[in-house]
């Protein structure tokens, strides 16, 4: 027997078997442990599987706003998830049905502040209109989702609907007090799990902002799908200035997938998630790959690719003219000096005498306030880093 008293003013006795108690403990553990799964999708798959076993249900569905993005999915009935996505929308963080009958049930749930519900309860409270619903007749009936045990929880980013469905002969009475006692018992654990995911989403935003403040270019890839998850501001600037940006992008993804394949071939699945790094040089860019822990950037296994120029980028002649007041010829000479060329080589390249080159050098040193060619190179590099 389990007594549940959410407000201290009343108590409800719930009698469960030993087997149900074991299932209840397993379900509560799953609900409270979103970070034990490699991604939010894996967690929802786990908790809906647990809820189905506990409530003797057959299918499940989830619709929510997570990390600012609306998602609708079902691990055991994809057609149901697709129909739910088509039939609903999130407005100002709230889930709404396009159809009046189903929308009326959600409005009733909100009016009565029901965080837990069954479709039978909402149907009874709304006057038995469920069978008038096209969604019920065309989607729920063919999927044998005749009764739903559900949770509709409002959180910092919006609402989350988690439901499991059973057919014509449910084990738990959709209108029984025992059923609602069990759902109410599960509710705080699900709320806690969803709040944890919301906090992780906030942490990921902070991480993305941190990468954007870094001066080194960085990609983040999902190795399972090859999807690019993030690129920071320094990388965007590097690619914009590069004539081979498309090559760098392709090679970064290829390097990420290659490192992941090599890692898996050399270690067990448990070792796959350990920190690991690799380096590759692509043209004038060095690429470093490092595994990210599971769940970071909302993926099972991510790889951070750091891209560093092997040869420092110098400012353009136009930048030197605008920022330092160098003439076009002085800018050409300054860039050649910073690249390590001698007076004779610069003279041949520009078609002028070595004496004229030295005259330009003197003028450049004076304008930049430096006294050596090495100091000139550092001064030009600092211009790029500002």
Beta strands, then each sheet from edge to edge (+ up, - down):
strand 1: 2-4
strand 2: 12-14
strand 3: 59-66
strand 4: 69-73
strand 5: 88-91
strand 6: 94-97
strand 7: 116-118
strand 8: 147-155
strand 9: 158-166
strand 10: 217-222
strand 11: 227-231
strand 12: 277-282
strand 13: 285-291
strand 14: 302-309
sheet 1: 1+ 2-
sheet 2: 4+ 3- 9+ 8- 7+
sheet 3: 5+ 6-
sheet 4: 11+ 10- 14+ 13- 12+
end
